[in-house]
Amino acid sequence: MWCPNVPYCASNLSSYLIFAADPACPVNVCRTACSLLLSLALCMVWSGPAVASSNVPLHHWSYDAIERLIALGVIDKALVGAKPFARMQAAQYVARAIERIRADEVELDGREAIAEPLLERLLAEFRPELIRLGTIRARPDDKTGSLRFGARVTSEVDASSIGGGQTIRFRENRGGEYSVNGVQNQTDVRAWAELNEWAAVMVQPKFISNRHLLGLGATNNSDNFYMREFSLKLSYANIALEAGRGTQWWGPGYHGSLLLTDHAFPMDMIKLGTERPFQLPGFLSGLGDWKVNAFLAQLERNRDFSRARVFGLRISYLPTPWLEFGLTRLTQFGGRGRDQSFPETIVDTYIHPANQGSGKDVNEQGMADFRLRLPSVPYLIPFPAGLQLYGEIGTEDKWSQLPIPSRAAFLGGIYIPQVFQGDTMDLRIEYADTDYGRRRHPELGGVWYNNGTYTSGMRYRGGPLGHHMGTDGIDLFVRSTRYVTDTLQLGANFNIQERERGRPVHEKKREAAVDLTWWYSKDVQVMGGYTFQRLTNPGQVSAITPFAETFAAGVTAQNHLFWTSLAVQF
C-alpha cells in the first residue's frame, strides 16, 4: 500500500458557534447575530496563531482531486461547500489524508490507481503549506522564509464558430467571458505573495484578444487588458478579512449552484470569515466542525439602482465525516436613491419578512444544502467506493411556506468516484430546476434572479450570480472522467438545458464536450477540448435596466468551440 514516509502535525482548531435556524423569528435572529459575533471573537482567541495564505482559484484541478478523495473515503473530514479554499485549508485536507493512510485507517484496495497519483500531485502542489504544517520536511532547496510568493501563467487559444448570432451563454461559469466567432487568445497571470503568517496579496491581470467579455453593463467593453481579480487578505487567529475583486462558489453543485457561482463577472467585495474549520470548545467539540463565511459586494453602475449591494452569509456544518450541511442567505439592498445603511438594513431584513416597506425593500434568496457520502453496499450500492449524494433547495423572498416554499428551486446530484473495481473512471449526474415554482404556481413565473423592486435582478453585468441557466430553467448535466495514465485524464460531458420555460418561446440547448488534461510535470499542465452546442430559439440579453431577454423563434443555431490551454506555475 502506498504510504508517504512523512510525519503529520495537526493544527489545533477550536471555536464556538450557536446558530438559530429560523430567520423569521426576531428572537432567534437576534440570538443568531449575537452568536455569530461571539463565535468569531472566540475563534480569534482560541484558534491559535494566524496562518494566512492566498486562495486557490475556482476550477483549479485540486478541487476535483480533493472532492474525489473525499468520495473515496481517503479524506474523512472536510468542509468543501464554500469556495475558494485558502491554500492552507486545502493543504490541511491533504495532510489529513496522509495521516489516515499512515495510521492504517483507510484501505486503498482497488483504489490505489486513483488515490496515489492524486495525492502525489496534491503533495507537490501544496508542498510549501505542508512544510509549514509540519507534514513534510523541508529540503535544502525549499524556500521557507517569512516572504513567500508564486505565480501561475495560463494561456488559452479558442477557435469558435457560432451560428444564429452571438448567444450570451455559450461559455458558462467563466466570470463573464463569452465566445465570439473566430480565434481569440486569453492570457492571465495570477501572482500571489504571503508575508509571515498574517498577510497575503494576489493580483490577476488578464489579456483577451478579439474579445466579447463582461456581458451587458460593462463600463468599457473594448479594453483587451484589465485586472480580472485582486485581493488583500489579513488574518488573525482563525479570522480572515479580505478585500478586493473575486469570485465565489457556495454550495455542493458542480455544473452550477443556485445562489452563488462564478458565472458572472468577478465582483468588488469585502469578505470576512473563518479561515479554517473549527470546533466548539470543550465537550461540545464532539458536535463536529463549523465554518462561517460572509461578504459584502458592490454591483455595477449601469443598472436599475446604481451600485446596489449584495450581502451574503453562509454557515457550514460537518456533524460527521460523511455528512455536510450548509445554510446560505443573500440580500440585495441599497443603490442610488435607496437606503444604503449597513448593517442596519441587513439586521432589519433578517428580523422582518422581505419587501415590507418602500424604503427597506430588498431582494433576497436563501438556500439549504447537503453532501452525503454512502459506502459500498452489495446489491444496493454496487460501486467499489460507494457514492456521494448532494443537493440544494433554495427560495426567493418567501421563507415561511412549509414544507416547500412556493418559490422554491432545486439542485441534486450523484457522484460515483469509481465506477468499476480497479478502474479510474468516475461518473457524475446533476439536475437543477428553477422552474418548479412556476409549474406549481403559474402566477409566480419569472421569479428566480428577478425582482419587482430590483428589476436588474440578482445579477452582475447581465449574468446571474447563481446558476447560469437563469429563470424558469431546467438543467441536466452528465460528466465522466478517466485517467488513461497517471498524468493523462480524459473527460466527457453532456448537457440538456431549457431556459425561460414560462414564456411562449424559450431556449432549448443540447451540448456535448470532450476534454483532455496532461500534467507534463508538477508545474506544467496542458489542456484541450471540443464543445458542440445545438440551440433552438437562441436567447440574447437585450437590456439589464430592467433585465430583458429576447428569443429568436424558429431559429436553430449550432456552435463549435475548439480550445487548448497551457498553464505554467512558478
C-alpha positions as CSV (number, residue, x, y, z in Angstrom):
1,M,0.0,0.0,0.0
2,W,1.3,3.5,-0.8
3,C,2.3,5.4,2.2
4,P,4.3,8.6,2.2
5,N,7.1,8.5,4.8
6,V,6.3,11.8,6.3
7,P,5.2,12.9,9.8
8,Y,1.9,14.7,10.4
9,C,1.3,17.6,12.7
10,A,-2.3,18.5,13.0
11,S,-3.4,22.1,13.8
12,N,-5.2,22.6,17.0
13,L,-8.5,24.2,16.0
14,S,-11.3,25.1,18.4
15,S,-14.0,27.7,18.4
16,Y,-17.6,28.3,19.3
17,L,-20.8,28.9,17.4
18,I,-24.5,29.0,18.2
19,F,-26.9,29.3,15.3
20,A,-30.7,29.8,15.4
21,A,-32.2,28.3,12.2
22,D,-35.5,30.2,12.0
23,P,-34.8,33.5,10.2
24,A,-38.4,34.6,10.7
25,C,-38.3,34.7,14.5
26,P,-37.0,38.1,15.9
27,V,-35.6,36.5,19.0
28,N,-33.8,33.8,17.1
29,V,-32.4,36.4,14.6
30,C,-31.0,38.5,17.5
31,R,-29.6,35.4,19.0
32,T,-28.1,34.4,15.7
33,A,-26.4,37.8,15.2
34,C,-25.0,37.8,18.7
35,S,-23.9,34.2,18.5
36,L,-22.1,34.8,15.2
37,L,-20.2,37.8,16.6
38,L,-19.4,35.8,19.7
39,S,-18.3,32.9,17.6
40,L,-15.9,35.0,15.6
41,A,-14.4,36.6,18.7
42,L,-13.9,33.3,20.4
43,C,-12.3,31.9,17.2
44,M,-9.7,34.7,17.4
45,V,-8.9,33.8,21.0
46,W,-8.9,30.0,20.8
47,S,-7.8,29.1,17.3
48,G,-4.1,29.6,17.7
49,P,-1.7,31.8,15.5
50,A,-2.7,33.2,12.2
51,V,-1.9,31.1,9.1
52,A,-2.6,33.5,6.2
53,S,-2.5,32.0,2.7
54,S,-3.7,33.0,-0.7
55,N,-6.8,31.4,-2.3
56,V,-6.9,28.6,-4.8
57,P,-8.7,29.9,-7.9
58,L,-12.0,28.4,-8.8
59,H,-11.9,25.4,-11.2
60,H,-8.3,24.6,-10.3
61,W,-7.7,20.9,-10.7
62,S,-7.1,20.5,-6.9
63,Y,-10.8,21.0,-6.1
64,D,-11.8,17.9,-8.2
65,A,-8.9,15.9,-6.7
66,I,-9.9,16.7,-3.1
67,E,-13.6,16.0,-3.7
68,R,-12.7,12.7,-5.3
69,L,-10.5,11.7,-2.3
70,I,-13.4,12.6,0.0
71,A,-15.8,10.5,-2.0
72,L,-13.2,7.6,-2.0
73,G,-13.1,7.8,1.8
74,V,-9.4,8.8,1.9
75,I,-10.2,12.3,3.4
76,D,-12.8,11.9,6.1
77,K,-13.2,15.5,7.5
78,A,-13.6,18.3,5.0
79,L,-16.0,21.3,4.6
80,V,-16.0,21.9,0.9
81,G,-19.3,23.8,0.4
82,A,-17.7,27.3,0.3
83,K,-15.1,28.0,-2.3
84,P,-12.5,29.3,-2.9
85,F,-10.3,27.5,-0.4
86,A,-7.3,29.1,1.1
87,R,-4.2,27.2,0.1
88,M,-3.6,26.3,3.7
89,Q,-7.1,24.9,4.0
90,A,-6.5,22.6,1.0
91,A,-3.2,21.6,2.4
92,Q,-4.8,20.5,5.7
93,Y,-7.1,18.2,3.8
94,V,-4.1,16.7,2.1
95,A,-2.4,16.3,5.4
96,R,-5.4,14.6,6.8
97,A,-5.3,12.0,4.0
98,I,-1.7,11.3,4.7
99,E,-2.3,11.0,8.4
100,R,-5.1,8.4,7.8
101,I,-3.0,6.4,5.4
102,R,0.0,6.2,7.7
103,A,-2.3,5.2,10.6
104,D,-3.9,2.4,8.5
105,E,-7.3,4.0,9.0
106,V,-8.2,3.6,5.3
107,E,-7.7,0.6,2.9
108,L,-6.9,1.6,-0.7
109,D,-7.8,-1.9,-2.0
110,G,-8.8,-1.3,-5.6
111,R,-8.4,2.4,-5.3
112,E,-4.7,2.9,-5.5
113,A,-4.8,3.7,-9.2
114,I,-6.8,6.8,-8.4
115,A,-5.7,7.8,-4.9
116,E,-1.9,7.5,-5.3
117,P,-1.4,9.9,-8.3
118,L,-3.9,12.4,-6.9
119,L,-2.1,12.5,-3.6
120,E,1.3,12.7,-5.2
121,R,0.1,15.6,-7.3
122,L,-1.5,17.4,-4.3
123,L,1.7,16.9,-2.3
124,A,3.7,18.7,-5.0
125,E,1.1,21.5,-5.4
126,F,0.8,22.3,-1.7
127,R,4.3,21.5,-0.6
128,P,5.1,25.0,0.9
129,E,1.9,24.8,3.0
130,L,2.6,21.2,4.0
131,I,6.1,22.2,5.2
132,R,4.5,25.0,7.3
133,L,2.1,22.5,8.8
134,G,5.0,20.1,9.6
135,T,3.5,17.4,7.4
136,I,6.7,17.1,5.3
137,R,10.3,18.1,6.0
138,A,11.9,20.9,4.1
139,R,14.7,20.2,1.6
140,P,17.7,22.5,1.3
141,D,16.2,24.0,-1.9
142,D,12.9,24.8,-0.3
143,K,12.1,28.4,0.4
144,T,11.0,28.7,4.0
145,G,11.5,32.4,4.8
146,S,8.9,34.9,6.0
147,L,8.1,36.1,2.5
148,R,6.7,33.5,0.1
149,F,5.5,34.1,-3.4
150,G,4.4,32.3,-6.6
151,A,2.7,32.7,-9.9
152,R,0.6,30.8,-12.4
153,V,0.5,31.8,-16.0
154,T,-2.3,30.4,-18.2
155,S,-2.7,31.0,-21.9
156,E,-5.7,29.7,-23.8
157,V,-6.5,29.8,-27.5
158,D,-10.1,29.4,-28.6
159,A,-11.4,28.8,-32.1
160,S,-15.2,29.3,-32.2
161,S,-17.9,29.1,-34.8
162,I,-21.2,30.5,-33.5
163,G,-24.4,30.1,-35.5
164,G,-27.5,32.2,-35.3
165,G,-25.8,35.3,-33.9
166,Q,-24.0,35.7,-30.6
167,T,-25.5,33.7,-27.8
168,I,-24.7,35.1,-24.4
169,R,-24.4,31.7,-22.6
170,F,-22.0,29.8,-24.9
171,R,-19.3,29.8,-22.1
172,E,-20.6,29.1,-18.7
173,N,-19.1,29.7,-15.3
174,R,-16.3,31.8,-16.8
175,G,-16.6,35.0,-14.9
176,G,-18.5,36.9,-17.6
177,E,-16.4,35.7,-20.6
178,Y,-18.2,34.6,-23.8
179,S,-17.0,33.2,-27.1
180,V,-17.0,35.1,-30.4
181,N,-16.7,33.9,-33.9
182,G,-13.1,33.4,-34.9
183,V,-9.9,32.9,-32.9
184,Q,-9.1,34.6,-29.7
185,N,-6.3,34.3,-27.1
186,Q,-6.8,34.6,-23.3
187,T,-3.7,35.0,-21.1
188,D,-3.7,35.7,-17.4
189,V,-1.1,35.8,-14.7
190,R,-2.2,35.0,-11.2
191,A,0.6,36.1,-8.8
192,W,0.5,35.9,-5.0
193,A,2.7,36.7,-2.1
194,E,2.5,35.9,1.6
195,L,4.1,37.8,4.5
196,N,4.8,35.9,7.7
197,E,1.6,34.4,9.0
198,W,-0.8,37.3,8.7
199,A,-1.0,38.8,5.2
200,A,-1.5,37.6,1.7
201,V,-1.9,39.6,-1.5
202,M,-2.9,38.4,-5.0
203,V,-3.3,40.0,-8.4
204,Q,-4.6,38.5,-11.7
205,P,-4.3,40.7,-14.7
206,K,-5.7,39.3,-18.0
207,F,-5.4,40.0,-21.7
208,I,-8.0,38.9,-24.2
209,S,-7.8,39.4,-28.0
210,N,-10.9,39.6,-30.2
211,R,-13.0,39.6,-27.0
212,H,-16.6,39.6,-26.2
213,L,-16.4,39.9,-22.4
214,L,-18.3,41.1,-19.4
215,G,-21.7,40.9,-20.9
216,L,-24.0,44.0,-20.9
217,G,-23.4,46.7,-18.4
218,A,-19.6,46.7,-18.7
219,T,-18.0,50.1,-18.2
220,N,-15.7,49.6,-21.2
221,N,-16.2,46.6,-23.4
222,S,-13.3,47.5,-25.7
223,D,-10.4,47.1,-23.3
224,N,-8.5,43.9,-24.0
225,F,-6.3,44.2,-20.9
226,Y,-7.9,44.5,-17.5
227,M,-7.5,43.5,-13.8
228,R,-9.6,40.3,-13.5
229,E,-9.1,39.7,-9.8
230,F,-7.1,41.1,-6.9
231,S,-7.2,40.9,-3.2
232,L,-5.5,41.7,0.1
233,K,-6.1,39.2,2.9
234,L,-5.3,39.8,6.6
235,S,-5.5,37.0,9.1
236,Y,-5.6,37.0,12.9
237,A,-6.1,33.7,14.7
238,N,-8.7,32.0,12.6
239,I,-10.3,35.1,11.2
240,A,-9.6,36.3,7.7
241,L,-10.5,39.7,6.4
242,E,-10.2,40.1,2.6
243,A,-10.9,43.0,0.3
244,G,-10.6,43.2,-3.5
245,R,-12.3,41.7,-6.6
246,G,-13.0,38.0,-6.9
247,T,-15.5,35.1,-7.4
248,Q,-17.1,32.6,-5.0
249,W,-18.9,29.3,-5.3
250,W,-21.3,28.4,-2.4
251,G,-23.0,25.0,-2.4
252,P,-22.1,21.4,-3.4
253,G,-23.3,21.8,-7.1
254,Y,-20.7,21.1,-9.7
255,H,-22.2,22.4,-13.0
256,G,-23.9,25.2,-11.2
257,S,-25.2,26.3,-7.8
258,L,-28.5,28.1,-7.0
259,L,-27.2,31.2,-5.2
260,L,-23.5,31.9,-5.9
261,T,-21.2,30.8,-8.7
262,D,-18.5,32.4,-10.9
263,H,-20.8,32.7,-13.9
264,A,-21.0,36.5,-13.6
265,F,-18.0,38.8,-13.8
266,P,-15.9,39.0,-10.5
267,M,-17.4,41.4,-8.0
268,D,-15.7,44.0,-5.8
269,M,-16.2,42.9,-2.3
270,I,-15.1,42.6,1.3
271,K,-15.1,39.1,2.8
272,L,-14.9,38.1,6.5
273,G,-14.9,34.5,7.8
274,T,-13.1,31.7,9.4
275,E,-10.0,30.7,7.5
276,R,-10.2,27.1,8.6
277,P,-13.0,24.8,10.0
278,F,-13.3,25.0,13.8
279,Q,-14.9,23.1,16.7
280,L,-16.9,24.1,19.7
281,P,-14.9,24.3,22.9
282,G,-14.7,21.5,25.5
283,F,-17.1,18.6,25.4
284,L,-19.1,20.3,22.6
285,S,-16.2,19.6,20.2
286,G,-17.8,16.2,19.5
287,L,-20.6,18.0,17.7
288,G,-18.4,18.4,14.6
289,D,-16.7,21.1,12.5
290,W,-18.1,24.5,11.6
291,K,-17.2,27.3,9.1
292,V,-18.6,30.8,8.7
293,N,-18.3,33.0,5.6
294,A,-19.7,36.4,4.9
295,F,-19.2,39.1,2.2
296,L,-20.4,42.5,1.1
297,A,-20.2,43.2,-2.6
298,Q,-21.0,46.3,-4.7
299,L,-22.7,45.9,-8.1
300,E,-22.2,47.8,-11.3
301,R,-23.2,51.4,-12.0
302,N,-25.3,50.6,-15.1
303,R,-28.3,49.0,-13.6
304,D,-31.7,50.0,-12.1
305,F,-30.3,51.2,-8.8
306,S,-26.7,52.2,-9.4
307,R,-24.1,50.4,-7.3
308,A,-26.6,48.3,-5.3
309,R,-25.1,46.0,-2.8
310,V,-25.3,42.3,-2.0
311,F,-24.6,40.8,1.4
312,G,-24.1,37.0,1.8
313,L,-23.8,34.8,4.8
314,R,-23.1,31.1,4.8
315,I,-22.7,28.7,7.8
316,S,-21.3,25.2,7.0
317,Y,-21.5,22.3,9.4
318,L,-19.9,18.9,9.4
319,P,-21.6,16.7,12.1
320,T,-19.9,13.5,10.9
321,P,-17.2,12.8,8.4
322,W,-19.8,11.6,5.9
323,L,-22.3,14.4,6.1
324,E,-22.1,18.2,5.5
325,F,-24.8,20.8,5.8
326,G,-24.9,24.4,4.7
327,L,-27.2,27.4,5.1
328,T,-26.9,30.4,2.8
329,R,-28.7,33.7,2.5
330,L,-28.1,36.5,0.0
331,T,-29.6,40.0,0.5
332,Q,-29.6,42.7,-2.3
333,F,-30.1,46.2,-0.9
334,G,-29.2,49.8,-1.3
335,G,-28.2,51.5,-4.6
336,R,-28.7,55.2,-5.6
337,G,-31.9,56.6,-4.1
338,R,-32.4,53.7,-1.6
339,D,-31.4,53.0,2.0
340,Q,-27.7,52.3,2.0
341,S,-27.3,51.7,5.7
342,F,-25.2,48.7,6.7
343,P,-25.6,46.5,8.8
344,E,-28.9,48.1,10.0
345,T,-30.7,47.1,6.8
346,I,-29.5,43.5,7.0
347,V,-30.4,43.1,10.6
348,D,-33.9,44.6,9.9
349,T,-34.3,42.3,6.9
350,Y,-33.4,39.2,9.0
351,I,-36.0,40.2,11.6
352,H,-38.9,41.2,9.3
353,P,-40.2,39.5,6.2
354,A,-38.7,40.7,2.9
355,N,-40.3,43.5,0.9
356,Q,-42.2,45.2,3.8
357,G,-41.9,48.9,3.3
358,S,-40.8,51.1,0.4
359,G,-37.5,52.3,1.8
360,K,-36.5,48.9,3.1
361,D,-37.5,46.7,0.1
362,V,-34.8,44.2,-0.6
363,N,-34.2,41.2,-2.9
364,E,-33.5,38.0,-1.0
365,Q,-32.5,34.4,-1.7
366,G,-32.0,31.6,0.7
367,M,-30.6,28.1,0.4
368,A,-30.1,24.9,2.4
369,D,-27.7,22.2,1.1
370,F,-26.1,18.9,2.0
371,R,-23.4,16.4,0.9
372,L,-23.8,12.8,1.9
373,R,-21.2,10.0,1.4
374,L,-22.6,6.5,1.3
375,P,-20.3,3.4,1.4
376,S,-20.5,0.5,-1.0
377,V,-23.3,-2.0,-0.1
378,P,-23.6,-5.3,-2.1
379,Y,-26.6,-5.4,-4.4
380,L,-27.7,-1.9,-3.2
381,I,-24.7,0.4,-3.9
382,P,-22.6,-1.8,-6.1
383,F,-19.7,0.6,-6.7
384,P,-16.3,-0.2,-5.1
385,A,-16.0,3.1,-3.2
386,G,-19.7,3.8,-2.7
387,L,-21.2,7.1,-3.9
388,Q,-21.9,10.7,-2.9
389,L,-25.3,12.4,-2.9
390,Y,-25.7,16.2,-2.8
391,G,-28.5,18.6,-3.1
392,E,-29.6,22.2,-2.7
393,I,-33.1,23.8,-2.1
394,G,-33.5,27.5,-2.5
395,T,-36.2,30.1,-2.1
396,E,-36.9,33.6,-3.4
397,D,-38.1,36.1,-0.7
398,K,-40.7,33.7,0.7
399,W,-39.4,31.9,3.8
400,S,-42.3,30.6,5.9
401,Q,-44.2,28.3,3.5
402,L,-43.7,24.7,4.5
403,P,-42.9,22.0,3.7
404,I,-41.8,23.5,0.4
405,P,-41.8,27.3,-0.3
406,S,-43.8,28.4,-3.3
407,R,-40.8,30.0,-4.9
408,A,-38.5,27.0,-4.5
409,A,-35.7,25.8,-6.7
410,F,-33.8,22.6,-6.5
411,L,-30.4,21.1,-7.4
412,G,-29.5,17.5,-6.9
413,G,-26.6,15.2,-7.9
414,I,-25.0,11.9,-7.6
415,Y,-21.2,11.4,-7.8
416,I,-19.6,7.9,-8.2
417,P,-15.8,8.3,-7.7
418,Q,-15.0,4.8,-9.0
419,V,-17.5,3.0,-11.3
420,F,-15.6,-0.2,-11.7
421,Q,-13.2,-2.1,-9.4
422,G,-9.6,-1.3,-10.2
423,D,-10.5,1.3,-12.8
424,T,-10.1,5.1,-12.7
425,M,-13.5,6.1,-14.3
426,D,-15.9,8.3,-12.3
427,L,-19.4,9.4,-13.1
428,R,-21.5,12.5,-12.1
429,I,-25.1,13.2,-12.8
430,E,-26.6,16.6,-11.8
431,Y,-30.0,18.1,-12.2
432,A,-31.1,21.7,-11.4
433,D,-34.5,23.2,-11.6
434,T,-35.5,26.9,-11.1
435,D,-38.9,26.3,-12.9
436,Y,-40.5,24.3,-10.0
437,G,-42.3,27.4,-8.5
438,R,-43.8,28.4,-11.9
439,R,-45.1,24.9,-12.6
440,R,-46.6,24.8,-9.1
441,H,-47.9,28.3,-9.1
442,P,-48.1,29.7,-12.7
443,E,-48.6,33.2,-11.4
444,L,-45.1,33.1,-9.9
445,G,-43.3,32.7,-13.3
446,G,-40.1,34.6,-13.8
447,V,-39.2,34.8,-10.1
448,W,-35.7,33.4,-9.8
449,Y,-33.0,36.0,-10.1
450,N,-35.7,38.6,-10.9
451,N,-37.3,41.1,-8.5
452,G,-40.1,43.7,-8.8
453,T,-38.1,46.3,-7.0
454,Y,-34.6,45.5,-8.2
455,T,-35.5,45.0,-11.9
456,S,-32.0,44.2,-12.9
457,G,-32.3,41.2,-10.6
458,M,-29.8,39.2,-8.7
459,R,-27.3,39.7,-11.5
460,Y,-24.0,41.4,-12.2
461,R,-23.3,42.9,-15.6
462,G,-26.2,40.8,-17.1
463,G,-25.1,37.4,-15.6
464,P,-26.9,35.6,-12.8
465,L,-25.0,35.4,-9.5
466,G,-26.2,31.8,-9.2
467,H,-26.9,29.1,-11.8
468,H,-26.2,30.1,-15.4
469,M,-29.5,28.8,-16.7
470,G,-31.3,31.7,-15.0
471,T,-35.0,32.0,-14.5
472,D,-37.6,29.2,-15.0
473,G,-35.0,26.7,-16.3
474,I,-34.1,23.1,-16.0
475,D,-30.6,21.7,-16.5
476,L,-29.4,18.0,-16.7
477,F,-25.6,17.5,-16.7
478,V,-23.6,14.3,-17.0
479,R,-19.8,14.0,-16.8
480,S,-17.3,11.2,-16.6
481,T,-13.5,11.3,-16.4
482,R,-10.9,8.5,-16.7
483,Y,-7.2,8.5,-16.2
484,V,-5.6,7.0,-19.3
485,T,-2.2,7.2,-17.4
486,D,-1.2,8.7,-14.1
487,T,-0.7,12.1,-15.8
488,L,-3.3,12.0,-18.6
489,Q,-7.0,12.5,-17.9
490,L,-9.8,12.1,-20.5
491,G,-13.2,13.7,-19.8
492,A,-16.6,13.9,-21.5
493,N,-19.8,15.6,-20.6
494,F,-23.4,16.0,-21.9
495,N,-25.8,18.8,-21.1
496,I,-29.5,19.3,-21.7
497,Q,-30.9,22.7,-20.7
498,E,-34.1,24.7,-21.2
499,R,-34.4,28.4,-20.1
500,E,-37.4,30.7,-19.5
501,R,-39.8,27.8,-19.9
502,G,-42.7,30.0,-18.8
503,R,-42.6,32.1,-21.9
504,P,-44.3,31.1,-25.2
505,V,-40.9,30.9,-26.9
506,H,-37.9,29.6,-24.9
507,E,-34.4,28.4,-25.5
508,K,-33.5,24.7,-25.6
509,K,-29.9,23.5,-25.6
510,R,-28.1,20.2,-26.3
511,E,-24.4,20.2,-25.6
512,A,-21.6,17.6,-25.8
513,A,-18.0,18.1,-25.0
514,V,-14.7,16.2,-24.6
515,D,-11.5,17.4,-22.9
516,L,-8.0,16.1,-22.3
517,T,-5.7,17.2,-19.4
518,W,-2.0,16.3,-19.4
519,W,0.3,17.0,-16.4
520,Y,3.7,17.3,-18.2
521,S,5.3,18.0,-14.8
522,K,4.2,19.2,-11.4
523,D,4.4,22.8,-12.7
524,V,3.2,22.4,-16.3
525,Q,-0.4,21.5,-17.3
526,V,-1.6,21.2,-20.9
527,M,-5.4,21.0,-21.6
528,G,-7.6,20.9,-24.7
529,G,-11.1,20.1,-25.7
530,Y,-14.0,20.4,-28.1
531,T,-17.6,21.5,-27.4
532,F,-20.6,21.2,-29.7
533,Q,-23.8,23.0,-28.9
534,R,-27.2,23.0,-30.6
535,L,-29.6,25.7,-29.7
536,T,-33.3,26.0,-30.5
537,N,-34.7,29.5,-30.2
538,P,-31.4,31.0,-29.0
539,G,-31.7,33.8,-26.5
540,Q,-29.9,37.1,-26.3
541,V,-29.8,39.6,-23.4
542,S,-31.2,42.9,-24.7
543,A,-31.3,45.1,-21.6
544,I,-30.4,45.0,-17.9
545,T,-32.3,48.1,-16.7
546,P,-34.7,46.3,-16.3
547,F,-33.4,43.0,-17.3
548,A,-34.8,41.7,-20.6
549,E,-34.0,38.8,-22.9
550,T,-35.3,38.1,-26.4
551,F,-35.5,34.7,-28.2
552,A,-35.1,34.0,-31.9
553,A,-38.3,32.0,-32.5
554,G,-37.9,29.2,-35.0
555,V,-34.1,29.6,-35.3
556,T,-31.7,26.6,-34.8
557,A,-28.1,27.5,-34.1
558,Q,-25.1,25.2,-34.0
559,N,-22.0,26.3,-32.1
560,H,-18.5,24.8,-32.2
561,L,-15.6,25.5,-29.9
562,F,-12.1,24.2,-30.0
563,W,-9.8,25.2,-27.2
564,T,-6.3,24.5,-25.9
565,S,-4.6,25.8,-22.8
566,L,-1.2,25.8,-21.3
567,A,-0.6,26.6,-17.5
568,V,2.8,27.1,-16.0
569,Q,3.3,27.5,-12.3
570,F,6.3,29.1,-10.5
